[in-house]
Amino acid sequence: GGGSKYVPPSQRGGGSAGMGGGAKSLSALAAASGGGDGPDRRNDDRDANTLRVTNISEDTTEADLQELFQPFGRISRVYLAK
């Protein structure tokens, strides 16, 4: 029935169930990265640290995405294609 709220797979019972073999949640990846901004990592991994989010509402703003992803670490840029 109605009234049920979507729960992401990473927050459902069973941890990473449903995310495929060996997949990690965003929070696990953020914790593992250590947030290192040392001189040897400053720009080397720019493309590797890009996250593409699709299938979002047309009403979504850059501020919404900032708020959603801020708990996982520093956000250097948000690009919202419209």
Steps between C-alpha positions, in 0.01 A plus 500: 500500500583869504705678759819299455818701446785407267802363685832484311654152478795607716262581786285189472546199724789282387749776421609484137235251388372580155805701394681215331812314602747714690319832449549757775271774624595865444572542871731196498686637198530844660638349821748285308629795294611688809430829326869544418578834338876470519720652229532167317120464469392856429403470131615150405163334561265774380326275245507198730317701767210603280151386585223511242144499633219427257124459504439789739200729516498807277437700819839398646738790562877514545436583866296179535791294368748684723286424804457135402868424438666730757513228771734296278775759466613818331314592182705704259242552226139420414378511141129457446412447132157633415 
